[in-house]
Amino acid sequence: MLTGEFKYSLDEKGRLNIPQRVRQSITGNIMIITRGIDKCIWLFPPGEWSSISKNLIDSSSMFLEKTRLIQRRILAPAQEIEMDKSGRISIPQTLREYAGLKKDCIILGMLKYVEIWDEEMYAGYWDENETKFQDAAEKLGDKITFKAE
């Protein structure tokens, strides 16, 4: 299962170690990396990326401004990257700059993809969004129930 929260550091060449637990959930050593939403980087297994990118293209029109924005933000910067034998990926400079990756990073397994955050940006994200999270959790509580066995 592609889940977990991990802290790793970028090396001087812009490489980041992908946690063993995450690597075990990925078939092969090729991943697709792109800009995420919320100033993070998204990392997808090729099959998942193929499905998402096809869905984005098939459900949008290049003649609509809002879909062009999404395509330019998510599809255009996408690149195929290879994990080396040590389990490291090299994050392109443009994506490091976009996400503000400096040194310490948070890697989040999100079931079907991975998010990579600068540690300080991630802490700031939660500082700004904790109240929204509490509200969302409260609304979700109306829809989800847990049954004791």
Contacts in CASP RR format, 6 or more apart in sequence:
PFRMAT RR
TARGET T0000
AUTHOR 0000-0000-0000
METHOD contacts of the structure
MODEL  1
MLTGEFKYSLDEKGRLNIPQRVRQSITGNIMIITRGIDKCIWLFPPGEWS
SISKNLIDSSSMFLEKTRLIQRRILAPAQEIEMDKSGRISIPQTLREYAG
LKKDCIILGMLKYVEIWDEEMYAGYWDENETKFQDAAEKLGDKITFKAE
1 25 0 8 1.000
1 111 0 8 1.000
2 22 0 8 1.000
2 25 0 8 1.000
2 26 0 8 1.000
2 109 0 8 1.000
2 110 0 8 1.000
2 111 0 8 1.000
2 112 0 8 1.000
2 113 0 8 1.000
2 114 0 8 1.000
3 109 0 8 1.000
3 110 0 8 1.000
3 111 0 8 1.000
4 19 0 8 1.000
4 21 0 8 1.000
4 22 0 8 1.000
4 108 0 8 1.000
4 109 0 8 1.000
5 106 0 8 1.000
5 107 0 8 1.000
5 108 0 8 1.000
5 109 0 8 1.000
6 19 0 8 1.000
6 21 0 8 1.000
6 22 0 8 1.000
6 106 0 8 1.000
6 107 0 8 1.000
6 108 0 8 1.000
7 104 0 8 1.000
7 105 0 8 1.000
7 106 0 8 1.000
7 107 0 8 1.000
7 119 0 8 1.000
8 16 0 8 1.000
8 17 0 8 1.000
8 19 0 8 1.000
8 104 0 8 1.000
8 105 0 8 1.000
8 107 0 8 1.000
9 16 0 8 1.000
9 103 0 8 1.000
9 104 0 8 1.000
9 105 0 8 1.000
10 16 0 8 1.000
10 91 0 8 1.000
10 96 0 8 1.000
10 101 0 8 1.000
10 102 0 8 1.000
10 103 0 8 1.000
10 105 0 8 1.000
11 88 0 8 1.000
13 90 0 8 1.000
14 90 0 8 1.000
14 91 0 8 1.000
14 93 0 8 1.000
14 96 0 8 1.000
15 84 0 8 1.000
15 88 0 8 1.000
15 89 0 8 1.000
15 90 0 8 1.000
15 91 0 8 1.000
16 88 0 8 1.000
16 89 0 8 1.000
16 91 0 8 1.000
16 105 0 8 1.000
16 107 0 8 1.000
16 116 0 8 1.000
17 86 0 8 1.000
17 87 0 8 1.000
17 88 0 8 1.000
18 43 0 8 1.000
18 83 0 8 1.000
18 87 0 8 1.000
18 88 0 8 1.000
18 89 0 8 1.000
18 107 0 8 1.000
18 114 0 8 1.000
19 107 0 8 1.000
22 107 0 8 1.000
22 109 0 8 1.000
22 114 0 8 1.000
23 83 0 8 1.000
23 87 0 8 1.000
26 45 0 8 1.000
26 83 0 8 1.000
27 45 0 8 1.000
28 83 0 8 1.000
29 82 0 8 1.000
29 83 0 8 1.000
29 84 0 8 1.000
29 87 0 8 1.000
30 46 0 8 1.000
30 80 0 8 1.000
30 81 0 8 1.000
30 82 0 8 1.000
30 83 0 8 1.000
31 43 0 8 1.000
31 44 0 8 1.000
31 45 0 8 1.000
31 46 0 8 1.000
31 80 0 8 1.000
31 81 0 8 1.000
31 82 0 8 1.000
31 83 0 8 1.000
31 89 0 8 1.000
32 43 0 8 1.000
32 44 0 8 1.000
32 45 0 8 1.000
32 46 0 8 1.000
32 49 0 8 1.000
32 78 0 8 1.000
32 79 0 8 1.000
32 80 0 8 1.000
32 81 0 8 1.000
33 41 0 8 1.000
33 42 0 8 1.000
33 43 0 8 1.000
33 44 0 8 1.000
33 78 0 8 1.000
33 79 0 8 1.000
33 81 0 8 1.000
33 89 0 8 1.000
33 91 0 8 1.000
33 92 0 8 1.000
33 95 0 8 1.000
34 41 0 8 1.000
34 42 0 8 1.000
34 44 0 8 1.000
34 74 0 8 1.000
34 75 0 8 1.000
34 77 0 8 1.000
34 78 0 8 1.000
34 79 0 8 1.000
34 95 0 8 1.000
35 41 0 8 1.000
35 42 0 8 1.000
35 73 0 8 1.000
35 74 0 8 1.000
35 77 0 8 1.000
35 95 0 8 1.000
35 98 0 8 1.000
35 99 0 8 1.000
36 42 0 8 1.000
36 73 0 8 1.000
36 74 0 8 1.000
36 99 0 8 1.000
36 115 0 8 1.000
37 73 0 8 1.000
38 125 0 8 1.000
39 98 0 8 1.000
39 99 0 8 1.000
39 100 0 8 1.000
39 117 0 8 1.000
39 121 0 8 1.000
39 125 0 8 1.000
40 99 0 8 1.000
40 115 0 8 1.000
40 116 0 8 1.000
40 117 0 8 1.000
40 121 0 8 1.000
40 122 0 8 1.000
41 91 0 8 1.000
41 95 0 8 1.000
41 98 0 8 1.000
41 99 0 8 1.000
41 101 0 8 1.000
41 115 0 8 1.000
41 116 0 8 1.000
41 117 0 8 1.000
42 74 0 8 1.000
42 113 0 8 1.000
42 114 0 8 1.000
42 115 0 8 1.000
42 116 0 8 1.000
43 89 0 8 1.000
43 113 0 8 1.000
43 114 0 8 1.000
43 115 0 8 1.000
43 116 0 8 1.000
44 52 0 8 1.000
44 112 0 8 1.000
44 113 0 8 1.000
44 114 0 8 1.000
45 112 0 8 1.000
45 113 0 8 1.000
46 80 0 8 1.000
48 112 0 8 1.000
48 113 0 8 1.000
49 78 0 8 1.000
53 75 0 8 1.000
53 78 0 8 1.000
56 70 0 8 1.000
56 71 0 8 1.000
56 74 0 8 1.000
56 75 0 8 1.000
57 71 0 8 1.000
57 75 0 8 1.000
60 67 0 8 1.000
60 70 0 8 1.000
60 71 0 8 1.000
61 67 0 8 1.000
62 68 0 8 1.000
62 71 0 8 1.000
77 94 0 8 1.000
77 95 0 8 1.000
77 98 0 8 1.000
79 92 0 8 1.000
81 89 0 8 1.000
81 90 0 8 1.000
81 91 0 8 1.000
81 92 0 8 1.000
82 89 0 8 1.000
83 89 0 8 1.000
91 101 0 8 1.000
91 116 0 8 1.000
95 101 0 8 1.000
99 116 0 8 1.000
99 117 0 8 1.000
99 118 0 8 1.000
99 121 0 8 1.000
100 118 0 8 1.000
100 121 0 8 1.000
101 116 0 8 1.000
101 118 0 8 1.000
102 118 0 8 1.000
102 120 0 8 1.000
104 118 0 8 1.000
104 119 0 8 1.000
104 120 0 8 1.000
105 116 0 8 1.000
105 117 0 8 1.000
105 118 0 8 1.000
105 119 0 8 1.000
106 116 0 8 1.000
106 117 0 8 1.000
106 118 0 8 1.000
106 119 0 8 1.000
106 122 0 8 1.000
107 114 0 8 1.000
107 115 0 8 1.000
107 116 0 8 1.000
107 117 0 8 1.000
108 114 0 8 1.000
108 115 0 8 1.000
108 116 0 8 1.000
108 117 0 8 1.000
109 115 0 8 1.000
117 125 0 8 1.000
126 133 0 8 1.000
END
